[in-house]
Amino acid sequence: MSNGNMNLTLKVWRQKNSETAGKFVTYKAEHISPDMSFLEMLDVVNESLTHKNEEPIYFDHDCREGICGMCSLYINGRPHGPKRAIT
């Protein structure tokens, strides 16, 4: 029986700095609980990347509660952040 966890495919824009070309990179996020926030899911993906000696996905965050606005993200081309309380 399924425990409700999800397997997701992420397409993340990777760009080393403003002077280099960027590209979308596809990552698998596996066994993600529906109770996790988006930032918690990124933590799981980064743990997997680190174990494979790959560069983690960098993102700004502070309170991780959708209050300060530091972690505002674009998901599916739409802004998410403190006004929607989605982090």
N, C-alpha and C positions, 0 to 999 in steps of 0.2 A: 504494500500500500504506500502511496506517495505521502511524504511528510509536508507537502505544500511548497517546498523549495523550488526555486526557478533557475533555469539556465538561460543566460542572456548573452546577446552579442552586442558589443559596444564598438562604435566607430569613433575614435578619438583623434582630434587634430593634434599632430605632433610637429613642433617647430623649435629647433634648438635656440634660436634667437631671432631678433627682427631682421637680421642681415642674411639669413639663410632661408631657402625654400622650405615650405612645410608640406605635409601630406597627411591623409587620413590613415590610421593604422587600426586594424580590427583586433579586438581582444575578446576572449571568452570569459564571462563571469559565471562560474558554476556553483550550484548549491547555495543560491542566494535566498535568504529568508524574506518573505514579503513584509516582515516587520522591520527590516533594515532601512535606514535612510540611504539616500543616494551616496552620501559621503562614506557611510559604513561599507557600502558595496564597493566603492573605489578602494577602500582600505584592504578589502579581501583581494581584489585584483592586484593591488600593489604588492601584497604579501607574496602572491603567486609569482609575479614578475621578479621580485627580489630573489626568491628561491631559484629562479632560472638564470640569475645573474643578468637580468635585463633592466633597462632604465625604468624606474617607476613613473607613474603618471603624476606630474606635479600640479598642485592646485592650492590656492590660498584658502585659508580658513582660520577662524579664531574661536568663536563660541560654539560652533557646530550645532547650534539650535535655531538657526534662521533668524536671529535677532540683530546681529551686528552688520550683516550685509556683505561681509568679507568673502563668503563662499558662493556668491551669486554665480550661477552657471546658465549656459544655454543647453537645453535638452530638446532634441528634435526641432532645433531652430527657434525655440521659444524661451524667453528668459524665465528663470526660476530663482527665487531668493526670498528675502525676508518678508516681502509684501504678501507672498503666497504661503509662507511658512513651510516651504519645501526646500530641503537641503540635501 
